[in-house]
Amino acid sequence: MSRVVSLVPSLTESIALSAPGLLVGATDWCSHPPGLEVARVRGTKNPDVDAIVALAPDLVVANAEENRESDLAALRAAGLAVWVTAPSTVEAALDSLDRMLRLACGLTRPAWLDAAQVAWADTGTGTDAVAAGPVAAGPVAAGPVAAGPAVADAHTDGGRDGGGEGDAARPGSRRRALVPIWRRPWMAVGRDTFAGDVLRRLGVDNVLADSPQRYPRFDPADLPPHDLVVLPDEPYAFSPTDGPEAFAAPAVCVPGRLLTWYGPSLVAARHELAAALARA
């Protein structure tokens, strides 16, 4: 195995850090590791199939949710081997990464994956609860959020505010959160998602986890009771000035890479997300 094309940002980072030089192509959205110099093959939803074929990779890595089956079928029809991941939990993601790197790419298990396994080892029961505030009764009327601590931003210091994880997580007090991923129309994290499992392990329950859809549309004025809104900066670029004002509950802005990527980001994600959630 000497030439791999990645169609998923988190898998791009995983392979690039595990075996520098193995990647020959990645999407325009693959931003990590910084300075990665490989051929770009457009986006995750519209990859340039001809360009990928021209790179003559031994393997293309993809994700069942991130990439379209029609594009993957076209790559297979062109004679390329395609490895597709589909984890919906932290545990499944760690196992999926191990199998992709060792079995598909022929690599030895990287040290960062061991570190990620250790970081999340004792979170399976979701007992790392963060401090809860008052629950907003539904339906929730959209309106301005009070300035100050009601809106936290994990980007300001990378989630490290001097407090340890013990300060961020207080066992026995779970929170209920809405997790928007898009605006116009409003869409949020629903059932059976990796992001939902990450939050569950940190003591935060997704209020739309029972939705029949994985990413349902919603009306900010008609929501189940919740006491927190978690706003990742991707796929929609939510920020302290774009998103929190639509909700009555306290909001926290977090890097999407920490909440939705499965790869080397998992090493720091638990600590940094817990610290950010505790500030809301």
C-alpha positions in Angstrom: 0.0 0.0 0.0 1.7 3.2 -1.2 -1.0 5.5 -2.5 -4.3 6.5 -0.7 -6.9 9.1 -1.5 -9.1 10.2 1.4 -12.6 11.7 1.0 -13.2 12.4 4.7 -11.4 15.2 6.7 -11.0 13.1 9.8 -9.6 10.1 7.9 -7.2 12.4 6.1 -5.8 13.6 9.3 -5.7 10.0 10.7 -3.7 8.7 7.8 -1.4 11.7 7.3 -0.3 11.6 10.9 0.1 7.8 11.0 2.0 7.5 7.7 3.3 10.8 6.2 3.6 10.4 2.5 0.9 7.7 2.1 -1.8 10.2 1.1 -1.7 11.4 -2.5 -5.2 13.0 -2.6 -7.8 14.6 -0.3 -10.8 16.8 -0.5 -10.8 20.6 -0.4 -12.3 20.4 3.1 -9.4 18.4 4.5 -7.8 21.0 6.7 -5.7 18.8 9.0 -2.9 18.3 9.5 -2.0 21.9 8.7 0.3 22.2 5.7 -0.8 19.0 4.1 0.4 19.0 0.5 -1.5 16.5 -1.7 -3.7 16.8 -4.8 -7.2 18.2 -4.0 -10.2 16.4 -5.5 -13.0 18.8 -4.7 -15.5 18.2 -1.9 -16.9 15.3 0.0 -20.3 15.5 -1.8 -18.9 16.2 -5.2 -15.5 14.6 -5.6 -13.8 14.7 -9.0 -14.0 11.0 -9.9 -11.8 11.4 -13.0 -9.1 13.2 -11.0 -9.1 10.5 -8.3 -8.8 7.8 -10.9 -5.9 9.7 -12.5 -4.1 9.6 -9.2 -4.0 5.8 -9.4 -4.5 5.1 -5.7 -4.3 1.7 -4.2 -7.2 2.6 -1.9 -9.8 5.3 -1.5 -11.2 5.8 2.1 -14.7 7.2 2.6 -17.6 7.5 5.0 -21.1 6.2 4.5 -22.6 9.4 5.8 -20.1 12.0 4.5 -19.9 10.7 0.9 -22.5 9.8 -1.7 -22.9 6.1 -2.6 -23.2 7.1 -6.3 -19.7 8.6 -6.2 -18.3 5.6 -4.4 -20.0 3.3 -6.9 -18.3 5.2 -9.8 -14.9 4.8 -8.2 -15.5 1.1 -7.8 -16.6 0.8 -11.4 -13.4 2.5 -12.4 -11.5 -0.4 -10.7 -10.5 1.3 -7.5 -10.7 -0.3 -4.0 -12.9 1.7 -1.7 -12.9 1.4 2.1 -16.1 2.8 3.8 -16.4 3.7 7.5 -19.7 4.2 9.3 -19.2 4.6 13.1 -22.0 6.1 15.1 -20.4 5.8 18.6 -17.0 6.6 20.0 -16.2 3.0 20.7 -17.2 2.1 17.1 -15.0 4.9 15.8 -11.9 3.8 17.6 -12.4 0.2 16.4 -13.1 1.5 12.8 -9.9 3.6 12.8 -7.9 0.6 14.1 -9.2 -1.6 11.3 -8.8 1.0 8.6 -5.2 1.8 9.5 -4.0 -1.8 10.1 -6.1 -3.9 7.7 -6.8 -1.5 4.9 -3.7 0.7 4.9 -1.3 -2.0 6.2 0.1 0.3 9.0 1.0 -0.5 12.5 -1.3 0.9 15.2 -0.3 4.5 15.8 0.4 5.9 19.3 -2.2 8.6 18.9 -4.9 5.9 18.6 -3.8 4.3 21.9 -3.9 7.8 23.5 -7.4 8.3 22.2 -8.5 4.9 23.5 -7.2 5.8 27.0 -8.8 9.2 26.9 -12.3 7.8 26.4 -11.9 4.5 28.2 -14.0 5.4 31.3 -16.8 7.3 29.5 -19.0 4.5 28.2 -21.7 4.9 30.8 -21.9 8.7 30.2 -21.3 9.6 33.8 -19.0 12.6 33.1 -22.0 14.9 33.7 -21.4 18.7 33.4 -23.1 21.1 35.8 -26.7 21.7 34.8 -28.6 24.9 34.8 -32.4 25.4 34.8 -34.2 23.6 32.0 -36.0 25.7 29.5 -39.6 24.7 29.2 -40.9 23.9 25.7 -42.0 25.3 23.4 -39.1 27.6 23.5 -39.6 31.1 22.2 -36.7 32.4 20.1 -35.1 35.5 21.5 -31.8 37.2 22.4 -29.5 35.4 24.7 -28.1 37.4 27.6 -24.5 38.6 27.0 -21.7 37.2 29.1 -21.4 33.7 30.4 -24.6 32.5 28.7 -22.6 32.2 25.5 -19.3 30.3 25.7 -16.8 29.9 22.9 -14.3 27.0 23.0 -12.2 28.6 20.3 -10.9 31.4 22.6 -8.4 29.2 24.4 -8.7 25.8 22.9 -11.0 24.8 25.7 -8.3 25.1 28.4 -9.3 27.6 31.0 -7.0 26.6 33.8 -9.6 24.1 35.2 -9.0 20.4 35.0 -11.5 17.9 33.8 -12.6 17.3 37.3 -13.9 20.9 37.4 -15.7 20.5 34.1 -17.5 17.2 35.0 -19.7 16.8 38.0 -21.1 13.2 38.2 -24.8 12.9 38.8 -26.0 16.0 37.1 -26.8 15.5 33.4 -27.8 18.2 30.9 -30.2 18.2 28.0 -29.0 19.8 24.8 -30.0 20.8 21.3 -27.2 20.4 18.8 -27.9 22.4 15.6 -25.8 21.7 12.6 -27.4 24.0 10.0 -29.4 27.2 9.7 -31.8 28.2 6.9 -33.3 25.7 7.3 -32.6 24.8 10.9 -31.3 21.2 11.3 -29.9 19.4 14.3 -28.2 16.2 15.4 -30.9 13.5 15.8 -30.7 9.7 16.5 -27.7 7.4 16.3 -24.9 9.8 15.6 -21.2 10.0 16.6 -21.7 13.5 17.9 -24.6 12.5 20.1 -22.5 9.7 21.6 -19.6 12.0 22.3 -22.0 14.4 24.2 -23.7 11.5 26.0 -20.3 10.3 27.3 -19.8 13.9 28.7 -23.1 13.9 30.5 -25.1 15.8 27.9 -28.2 14.1 26.4 -29.4 15.1 23.0 -33.1 16.2 23.2 -33.7 15.0 19.6 -32.1 11.6 20.1 -35.5 9.9 19.6 -36.1 11.6 16.3 -36.9 9.2 13.4 -34.3 11.1 11.4 -30.5 11.4 12.0 -30.5 15.1 11.2 -34.1 16.4 11.6 -35.3 19.9 10.8 -36.7 21.9 13.7 -38.4 25.1 14.7 -36.5 27.1 17.4 -39.8 28.1 18.9 -41.1 24.5 19.2 -38.5 22.3 21.0 -38.5 19.8 23.8 -37.3 21.0 27.3 -33.5 21.7 27.3 -31.0 23.6 29.2 -28.2 23.9 26.7 -27.5 24.6 23.0 -24.3 23.2 21.5 -23.2 25.0 18.4 -20.4 23.4 16.3 -18.6 25.5 13.7 -19.2 23.0 11.0 -20.9 22.1 8.7 -22.6 25.5 9.4 -20.1 28.0 10.8 -22.0 28.9 14.0 -20.2 31.5 16.2 -21.0 33.6 19.3 -22.5 36.2 16.9 -24.4 33.8 14.6 -26.6 31.2 16.3 -26.9 31.8 20.1 -29.3 34.7 19.6 -32.0 32.3 18.2 -32.3 30.4 21.5 -33.4 31.1 25.1 -31.2 28.5 26.6 -27.5 29.1 27.2 -25.3 28.3 24.2 -21.8 27.1 23.8 -19.8 27.3 20.5 -17.4 24.4 20.0 -15.0 23.3 17.2 -16.8 20.9 15.0 -13.5 19.0 14.7 -13.7 18.1 18.4 -17.4 17.1 18.3 -17.8 15.4 14.9 -14.4 14.2 13.7 -13.1 10.7 14.6 -9.3 10.6 14.4 -6.4 12.2 16.3 -8.8 15.0 17.5 -10.2 12.4 19.9 -7.1 12.6 22.0 -7.9 16.1 23.2 -11.7 16.2 22.5 -12.8 14.9 25.8 -11.0 17.4 28.0 -11.6 20.4 25.7 -15.3 19.7 25.2 -15.9 19.1 28.9 -14.2 22.4 29.7 -16.2 24.3 27.1 -19.5 22.7 28.2 -18.8 23.6 31.9 -18.6 27.2 30.9 -22.1 27.4 29.5 
